[in-house]
Amino acid sequence: MPPKRYVAAGPNSRQSSPGYLRTVYDGLSAPENRSIVTAVGFFAIWLHIWQEM
């Protein structure tokens, strides 16, 4: 007779890892990355304005 299967917490209780976009968003919105994200944003705006001249 085969041994019985043991289910610890049910099939729906498994925590899935966050998706790629969620991980990127969390990384960009983290407080320690704020200065870098702001600098890149201002640089992109500056390039856009410079291109129109």
N, C-alpha and C positions, 0 to 999 in steps of 0.2 A: 504494500500500500504506500503510495507516494506521500511525502510530508505535506502538511497543509501550508498554504501561502500565508504569510504574515504581512498585513498592510498596516504600517505604522500610523498614518494620519489621513488616509483617504486619497483618492487621485486628484481632487480639486484643490487640495491644500498646498500643493507644491508651489513655491514662490518662483516666478520666472524672473530672469534677469532683465533689467531695463533695456530698451531698444537702443540702437545706435544714435538716432536723432535725440532721444531723451538724454543720453550720456553727453553728447556734444552740447546740448542746450544747458545742462547742469554745469558743465565745465566753463562755458562762456559766461554764465550768469553768477558764477561764484565770486564772492567778494575779493578774494586774493587775485583774481584775474581782471578786475575792473579797470585798472590803469592801462593794461595792455590792450583790452578791447576798445577803450576810449581812444587811445593813440591810433590804433588801426582805423577806427571810424573816421577820425579827423583827417588822417592821411588820405583815405578814400575820397572824402569830400574835397580836399585840397587838389587831388589829381583831377577830379571832375571839373572843378572851377578852372584849373590851369589848362585843361583841354579846350575849353570854350574860348580862350583868349586867342 
